């Protein structure tokens, strides 16, 4: 591919890797959930799973976000055509 340095992954490759990792985690969810359901209610298990997904999403966001652009203040002068 043009413009891609050696050792750099494309968006397609990263998407494929994330899909495989997601499938592995999903397949591990069923046996672990069956074990946990013996000791806790379904509501606690659901809240635990959603909490884990939220924590994972938070860390993914923190690790992959790019530096944001500086904040530009918008005033009424921004749109005036003097």
C-alpha positions, 0 to 999 in steps of 0.5 A, spaced: 500 500 500 502 507 498 504 511 504 504 506 509 511 505 513 513 498 514 511 495 521 505 500 521 498 497 521 492 499 516 485 500 519 483 494 516 488 490 520 487 493 526 479 492 525 481 485 524 485 484 530 479 487 535 474 483 532 478 477 534 480 479 541 472 481 541 470 474 539 475 471 544 472 475 550 465 473 548 467 466 548 470 466 555 464 470 557 459 464 557 463 459 561 465 464 566 458 467 567 455 460 568 460 459 574 458 466 577 451 465 576 451 460 581 454 465 587 450 471 585 443 474 582 443 475 574 442 482 576 449 483 579 452 479 574 449 484 568 451 490 572 458 487 573 459 485 565 456 492 564 461 495 569 467 491 566 465 494 559 465 501 561 472 500 564 474 497 558 471 503 553 474 508 558 481 505 558 481 504 550 479 511 549 484 514 554 489 510 550 487 511 543 485 518 543 489 524 539 491 530 542 485 535 541 485 542 537 486 548 542 479 551 544 477 557 540 472 561 543 466 563 538 463 570 539 458 574 536 464 578 532 466 571 529 460 571 525 459 579 523 461 581 516 463 588 518 
